Amino acid sequence: MPKTTAPAGPATLAPFAVDRKEAARLICVSVRMLQELTHPNGPIRSKRVGAKHVYPIAELQRFLDVSTETAGE
């Protein structure tokens, strides 16, 4: 009879959004540069959750995709 194995632990979901420090780390810029890219009508959009700004992972990916397309032109 074939053996079935259960997952090692609970599945972990990737985050949908990250804070400023983590967002800056993910796109390899300083927190200050991230703030400049975000404020007020910069190319990166953040969301506000309570008093905290968060950066959707999809938005950071979009920014990187657009940035690399325009850099190659």
NUDREN-516304 format. One line per 2 residues: number of its first residue (from 1); their letters; for each residue x, y, z of C-alpha. Coordinates in pm, whole numbers, plus 32768, in hexadecimal, padded with zeros to 4 digits. Layout:
% residues N
NUM> a> X/Y/Z | ...
END
This chain:
% residues 73
1> mp> 8000/8000/8000 | 8091/8159/7FA2
3> kt> 80F2/823D/80BB | 8060/8398/80CD
5> ta> 8116/84A5/8187 | 8078/85C9/8235
7> pa> 810E/8723/8211 | 8226/876C/8305
9> gp> 816E/888D/83A3 | 8066/8991/8363
11> at> 807B/8A39/8212 | 810B/8B94/8223
13> la> 8085/8CA4/8145 | 8162/8DAA/80AC
15> pf> 810F/8F07/812D | 802A/8FE0/8058
17> av> 80CD/911F/80D5 | 8200/9188/819B
19> dr> 8269/92B4/826B | 8352/93CA/81F1
21> ke> 8493/932C/826D | 844A/91DC/81CA
23> aa> 83CC/927E/8089 | 850D/9347/806D
25> rl> 85DC/920F/80A6 | 851B/914D/7F9F
27> ic> 855A/924F/7E8D | 86BD/929C/7F03
29> vs> 8693/9409/7F60 | 86A7/94CA/80A5
31> vr> 856C/9515/816D | 859E/9686/8118
33> ml> 85AE/9639/7FA2 | 8474/9564/7FC2
35> qe> 83C2/968B/8066 | 842F/976B/7F45
37> lt> 83B0/966C/7E49 | 8264/965D/7F01
39> hp> 821A/97C7/7F5A | 813C/9875/7EE7
41> ng> 80FD/97F0/7D88 | 822F/9717/7D58
43> pi> 8243/95D8/7C90 | 8208/94F7/7DC0
45> rs> 80B5/94F6/7E69 | 808A/9496/7FD3
47> kr> 7F53/9441/8098 | 7EFD/94C2/81EE
49> vg> 7E94/93CB/82FA | 7E40/9492/842E
51> ak> 7F66/9579/846A | 8059/949B/83AE
53> hv> 80B9/94A3/823E | 80DC/934F/819C
55> yp> 8157/92F4/8044 | 80A1/91E3/7F84
57> ia> 8195/90E3/7EF8 | 80E4/90FA/7DA6
59> el> 8124/9273/7DA0 | 8297/9245/7DE6
61> qr> 82A9/9140/7CD0 | 81F2/922A/7BE1
63> fl> 82E9/9342/7C32 | 8412/925D/7BF0
65> dv> 837C/91E0/7AAA | 833C/9342/7A2C
67> st> 8492/93BA/7AA3 | 854E/92A5/79F0
69> et> 8485/92D9/78AF | 84D5/944C/78A2
71> ag> 8642/9414/7904 | 8677/9336/77D5
73> e> 85F5/943A/76DD
END
